[in-house]
Amino acid sequence: MHILAKKNELMKINRRRAPSSAVSQKKKIDGHLNEKQVEKLIGGQVIEGSQKADLEGEIGKSSIKSGKKWQILLYSYGTISNKKYLKILKPCLDAFTENYNDFTTDRTKCIYYKENYLKKHGKEKTKLLSNEEINKILGNNKYVDAKRSLAKATPDVSNKLKDKIYLKKFLSEAIFNLEEVSFLIIKDSTYKKDNSQNIFTKEYVLETLCSEITPAISKAGNAPQDYNVPGQKTLLRYMKDNGKTKNIAEIEVRTDSEEKYRYIRFNMYSRDVLYLLLGRNNNLSSKKIAENFIAYEDAIKCF
């Protein structure tokens, strides 16, 4: 009897989906502590909640970032649909069935089959198992359909972001919610690693990033236990000094929980952002505003 046709057998899979709640909670706590530190350094008031601005003071609203990887946004289907520039990501969400249980049930079927195939035939032979063969075995499968549809949607997003004017508007809405936030404050624990608080204006951040980064799509994964196809993420990259490209941001559809199913998650890497904002400009002007607090370029005049 075929492995998927067995009755009364509980399918269990071993694929990890997301960081533990303990890890996520620690990141939130660390972020809140950093916001309080900035509040103490330059005044103003921390804004509670999940909006873009974390601090409001005399100079306006600021977004405060710390840690290795930042979550720039986590937006629902409705929010993405109503955004001015981020709505180009809506087809990526449309790739997925609306019903979370249908998606996870078929995901389990797919990975359950591949995990058992791996146990029986080994890693190398499993890698040779084509997606076409898996499609025939699984039949109608919403997990597989979603992956294939997403692979068709992401190239269109990437192509739109090749337009530098649109890219700037897209990043402005993603990072600053257009006109809501005026400054980005970054704690450096990844680039110079001096724990300094570095403040940049929105315009400097956008001009610098847009001049350096280009969009791309992710390659197919190589996990033998999964259904691997390219284009599951939209990537933003920059060219390193050695001529190789490196991801500075990843945009993906979150599917690991029912609560956040079909949400867009946009992550950026702190070290790479700081490298572009601080390391590529040899004539960067700066001013120490307070202990361990530095303003750069046009942010200087705001203090």
N, C-alpha and C positions, 0 to 999 in steps of 0.2 A: 504493500500500500504506500502511496506517495506520502512524503513527510508532511505536506500541507493538508492532506486529506484525513489525517488521523483525527479521530473524534475523542472528545472528553480529555484532551491533553492540554494543560495550561502552558501557553507559550511564554517563556522567559528569555529575555535577551540581556546582554552584558554591556551594551554600548552606553558610555557616560554621556549625559546630555548637557549639563551646565555646572558651574561652580556650586559648592554647597552653600546652604543658607548662612552658615557661620562665616564663610569667607566673604559673602556679599554684605553681611551685617558689619563686619570689621571695616570694610571699605567705606561704608556709610558713616560709621563712627569717626574714622580717621578724617574723612572729608569735613564733617561738622566741626571737629576740633581745629582743623586748619582754617576754616571760615572764621571761627572765634579769634584765632591768632591774628588774622588780617584785620579784623574789626578792632582789635586792641592796638595794632600798629598805626593805623591811619584813620581811625574813627569811623563814623557811619553806623549802620545797623544791619545785622544779618537778617536776611529775608527768609523766613521759614517756608517750606513747601518745595514743590518740584518744578517751579518756573525757571527760566533761563538765568535771571539775576539772582545772585547769592548775597550781594551787599549793596546797600544804597547809602550814599553820602553826599557831600557837597559837590563832588565832581560828577555825580550821576550814578548809574548802576553798573556793577561789575560782576563778571562771572569768574569764580575762583576754582582753580583746578590743582590737584595734587595727585601723587601716585604715579605708577608706571603706565597705566592705561586708563583713559577717561571715557566715560559714557557721555557722548555729546548729546544724544537724544534717545528716547525710547517712546515712539509715537504709535498710537493705534491707527487702525484702518480709517476711521472717521477723521482723525486729526490730519493724517497724510493727505486725504482726499480734499481737505479744505485749505491746505497750504498753497501759497502762490507758486513757489519754485520746487519745493520738495515733493509736490504731487507727481512729478515724473517717476517716482518710485511706486506709485499705485499699481501699475501692471505687475510688479514683483509680488505684491500681496494678492492680486487677483489670480496668481498662479496656484494658490492653495485653496482647497475646498473650505467652505465656511464652517463645516462641522469638525470640531477638534477630535472627537472620538473616532470619526471615520478615518481621519488622517493618522492618528496614533495606532489604531487597529491595523491598518495596512502597513504602517511603518514596522510594526512588530512582526507581521507576516514576512516582510521582505528580509529583515535582518535576522530573524529566526532561521529562515531558510539558508542564508549565507553563512551564519555561524555554524550551523550543523554541517554544511558542505565543507567548511574549513576544517572542522574536526575530522571529517571522514577522508578528505582528499589532500589536506595540507595547504600551506600558504601559496606556494608557487602555482599549483593547479587552480586554486580558487581565483587567483589574479587573472588567469586565462579565461575564466568564465565571462563571456560577453554579456553586455546589457541586453542584447537581442534574445539571448537564451533565457535570461532571467525574466524578460517580459513574457515570453511564451509560457514559462512555468507558473508565474504569478497570475497571469491574466489581467483583468481589470484591477488596478491597484492605485489608489489615490495618492499614496506617498511617492510612487514612481512618477505618476502623472505630474505631480507638483514639481518635482526636481527637473523634469524635462521641460515643463512650461517656464520655470524660472530661468533655465538656461537660455531660453529664447528672449526673455524680457530684459535681462541685465545688459546685453550688448547695446540695446537702444539707450539705456540710461548712460552708459559709458560714452557713447557717441555724442549725446547731448552735452555732457560735461566737458567735452573737448573744446567747446566754445568758451573761451576765457571769460567773456562777459557774463554768460549764464552761470559758469562755475562760481564766479564771485558772488552773484546773487544767491545761488544755492547755498554756499558756505555762510553767507551773511544770515540767511534764515535759519540754518542748522545751528550755528554757534551762538549767534547774537539775537535771534528772533527779529531780524531786520533792524528796527530802530529802538528796540527795548533796551539793549545792553550796549554800553559804550567802551568798556574796558575788559581785557582779559588779564587776570592775575594768576601766575603760575608759580607754584613752589617747586624749586629745582632739587629733586632727589635722584635725578636720572642722568643729567648731562654734565654740569660742573659738579653736581652732588654736594653743593654747599648749603643746601636748604634755604637759600635766599628766596624772597618773594619778589617776582619780577612782573612789572606792570607794563602792558602795551595797549595802545588804542586799537579800536576795532579796525580802523582804516589801515594801520600799519600791518596788523595781522593778516587781513585779507589781501592786501597788495603783495606781501611777502609770500604767502602760501600760494596764491594764484600764479605768481611768476615762476614757481618752482615745481608745482605738482601737475601730474597728468593722470587721467583715469584709465582703468583697465578692468578686466574681469578675472576672477579666480580660475585657476586650472582645476582639472578633475582631481579629486582626492585619490589616495592610494590605499585606503583602508579596505582590506579584503572582505570585511564583514558588512560593508555598506554598498549601496548603489551609487557608484561614482560617476558624476558628470560635471563638466566645467560650468562656469557661470553661476555659481551659487552665491557669490558675493560680488558687489561692486567695490573695486579697490581704488584708492588714491595713492600715488607713488611719487617719489622724487629720485633724482639721480645723485648718487653718492660721489665723493671725490674720486673713487676708483673706477667710475664709469658704470657701476652696477646700480640697478634700481632697487628701492626698498619701500615697503608699504609704510605709509604714515597714517592711513585710515582704512577701516573696513566697514562696509554697509551691508547688513544682512537682514533676513527675515527671521524673527524669533518664533520658534515653534515648540520650545521645551516645556511650556506650562500652559494649562488651559486659560489661566488668568491673562497671560500676555501673548496668547496665540495670535498670529498674523499681526505682529507689531514690527515696526522697523527699528532696528538697533544700529546706531552709528557710533563706532569707537575710534579714538585717536590715540597714538602713542606719544607719551610725554617727551621722551628723549629726542625723537625725530622732530617734533614741533619746535622744541627749544633749540635744536641744532640749526634749523632754518631761521628762526627768529633772532638768534644770538650769534651763531657761528659763521654764517655765510657773509655777514656784513662787517668788514674790517674797520669801517669808519662809523660804527654805531655810537651815537652819543648817549650818555647815561648820567643819572644823578641819584645819589643816595638820599632817599627821602626820610627814612627812619632806620633804626637798627635792623639790619638784615633785609631792607626793603629798597628796591631800586626801580626807578622809572626810566623808560627808554624812549628816545626819539621824541615824537610830538606829545607823548604823555608827560614829559618833563614840565611843560608850561602849565599843566593842570594842577601842579602842586606849588 
